């Protein structure tokens, strides 16, 4: 999951809203156990997922059904 988050946090859509280098640092600190960044990481993840589903996706209904699983 860490790899998927890293990929998601460095995409162009993430760069529009966030400092992706900072996100990578938060993720690495969390992974190494140096800090509990779960709330920050979860917030960014849910925002990017919401943005993808409602603004980038051409198949919103399909995306929504996948999220419901």
ChimeraX commands (.cxc) that place a marker at each C-alpha (Angstrom):
marker #1 position 0.00,0.00,0.00 radius 0.5
marker #1 position 2.85,2.38,0.70 radius 0.5
marker #1 position 3.98,2.09,-2.91 radius 0.5
marker #1 position 0.49,2.85,-4.21 radius 0.5
marker #1 position 0.24,5.89,-1.95 radius 0.5
marker #1 position 3.63,7.11,-3.09 radius 0.5
marker #1 position 2.56,6.83,-6.72 radius 0.5
marker #1 position -0.75,8.57,-6.02 radius 0.5
marker #1 position 0.90,11.34,-4.04 radius 0.5
marker #1 position 3.29,12.17,-6.87 radius 0.5
marker #1 position 0.80,12.33,-9.75 radius 0.5
marker #1 position 0.04,15.59,-11.54 radius 0.5
marker #1 position -3.35,15.80,-9.85 radius 0.5
marker #1 position -1.64,15.76,-6.43 radius 0.5
marker #1 position 0.89,18.36,-7.55 radius 0.5
marker #1 position -1.97,20.75,-8.31 radius 0.5
marker #1 position -2.95,20.88,-4.65 radius 0.5
marker #1 position -0.06,19.65,-2.50 radius 0.5
marker #1 position 3.68,19.83,-2.02 radius 0.5
marker #1 position 4.40,16.28,-3.15 radius 0.5
marker #1 position 7.93,16.27,-1.70 radius 0.5
marker #1 position 6.39,17.02,1.71 radius 0.5
marker #1 position 3.82,14.24,1.22 radius 0.5
marker #1 position 6.63,11.81,0.42 radius 0.5
marker #1 position 8.43,12.84,3.62 radius 0.5
marker #1 position 5.25,12.35,5.68 radius 0.5
marker #1 position 4.77,8.93,4.14 radius 0.5
marker #1 position 8.38,7.89,4.76 radius 0.5
marker #1 position 8.31,9.11,8.39 radius 0.5
marker #1 position 5.09,7.18,8.93 radius 0.5
marker #1 position 6.44,4.04,7.30 radius 0.5
marker #1 position 9.58,4.12,9.46 radius 0.5
marker #1 position 7.59,4.67,12.64 radius 0.5
marker #1 position 9.13,8.09,13.33 radius 0.5
marker #1 position 5.74,9.84,13.37 radius 0.5
marker #1 position 2.08,8.96,13.26 radius 0.5
marker #1 position 1.03,10.80,10.10 radius 0.5
marker #1 position -1.98,8.58,9.49 radius 0.5
marker #1 position -4.55,11.37,9.80 radius 0.5
marker #1 position -2.71,13.68,7.38 radius 0.5
marker #1 position -2.05,10.87,4.90 radius 0.5
marker #1 position -5.64,9.62,5.08 radius 0.5
marker #1 position -6.98,13.14,4.52 radius 0.5
marker #1 position -4.85,13.64,1.42 radius 0.5
marker #1 position -5.68,10.16,0.14 radius 0.5
marker #1 position -9.43,10.66,0.51 radius 0.5
marker #1 position -9.28,14.07,-1.13 radius 0.5
marker #1 position -7.33,12.72,-4.12 radius 0.5
marker #1 position -9.73,9.79,-4.44 radius 0.5
marker #1 position -12.71,12.16,-4.33 radius 0.5
marker #1 position -11.08,14.42,-6.90 radius 0.5
marker #1 position -10.34,11.49,-9.20 radius 0.5
marker #1 position -13.88,10.13,-9.00 radius 0.5
marker #1 position -15.77,13.40,-9.40 radius 0.5
marker #1 position -13.47,15.49,-11.59 radius 0.5
marker #1 position -11.13,13.23,-13.57 radius 0.5
marker #1 position -13.13,10.09,-14.18 radius 0.5
marker #1 position -15.13,9.64,-17.33 radius 0.5
marker #1 position -16.89,6.63,-15.80 radius 0.5
marker #1 position -18.17,8.02,-12.50 radius 0.5
marker #1 position -20.78,5.34,-11.99 radius 0.5
marker #1 position -18.20,2.58,-12.47 radius 0.5
marker #1 position -15.79,4.31,-10.09 radius 0.5
marker #1 position -18.53,4.69,-7.48 radius 0.5
marker #1 position -19.49,1.00,-7.69 radius 0.5
marker #1 position -15.82,0.00,-7.24 radius 0.5
marker #1 position -15.56,2.18,-4.12 radius 0.5
marker #1 position -18.65,0.55,-2.65 radius 0.5
marker #1 position -17.05,-2.90,-2.70 radius 0.5
marker link #1:1,2 radius 0.2
marker link #1:2,3 radius 0.2
marker link #1:3,4 radius 0.2
marker link #1:4,5 radius 0.2
marker link #1:5,6 radius 0.2
marker link #1:6,7 radius 0.2
marker link #1:7,8 radius 0.2
marker link #1:8,9 radius 0.2
marker link #1:9,10 radius 0.2
marker link #1:10,11 radius 0.2
marker link #1:11,12 radius 0.2
marker link #1:12,13 radius 0.2
marker link #1:13,14 radius 0.2
marker link #1:14,15 radius 0.2
marker link #1:15,16 radius 0.2
marker link #1:16,17 radius 0.2
marker link #1:17,18 radius 0.2
marker link #1:18,19 radius 0.2
marker link #1:19,20 radius 0.2
marker link #1:20,21 radius 0.2
marker link #1:21,22 radius 0.2
marker link #1:22,23 radius 0.2
marker link #1:23,24 radius 0.2
marker link #1:24,25 radius 0.2
marker link #1:25,26 radius 0.2
marker link #1:26,27 radius 0.2
marker link #1:27,28 radius 0.2
marker link #1:28,29 radius 0.2
marker link #1:29,30 radius 0.2
marker link #1:30,31 radius 0.2
marker link #1:31,32 radius 0.2
marker link #1:32,33 radius 0.2
marker link #1:33,34 radius 0.2
marker link #1:34,35 radius 0.2
marker link #1:35,36 radius 0.2
marker link #1:36,37 radius 0.2
marker link #1:37,38 radius 0.2
marker link #1:38,39 radius 0.2
marker link #1:39,40 radius 0.2
marker link #1:40,41 radius 0.2
marker link #1:41,42 radius 0.2
marker link #1:42,43 radius 0.2
marker link #1:43,44 radius 0.2
marker link #1:44,45 radius 0.2
marker link #1:45,46 radius 0.2
marker link #1:46,47 radius 0.2
marker link #1:47,48 radius 0.2
marker link #1:48,49 radius 0.2
marker link #1:49,50 radius 0.2
marker link #1:50,51 radius 0.2
marker link #1:51,52 radius 0.2
marker link #1:52,53 radius 0.2
marker link #1:53,54 radius 0.2
marker link #1:54,55 radius 0.2
marker link #1:55,56 radius 0.2
marker link #1:56,57 radius 0.2
marker link #1:57,58 radius 0.2
marker link #1:58,59 radius 0.2
marker link #1:59,60 radius 0.2
marker link #1:60,61 radius 0.2
marker link #1:61,62 radius 0.2
marker link #1:62,63 radius 0.2
marker link #1:63,64 radius 0.2
marker link #1:64,65 radius 0.2
marker link #1:65,66 radius 0.2
marker link #1:66,67 radius 0.2
marker link #1:67,68 radius 0.2
marker link #1:68,69 radius 0.2
view
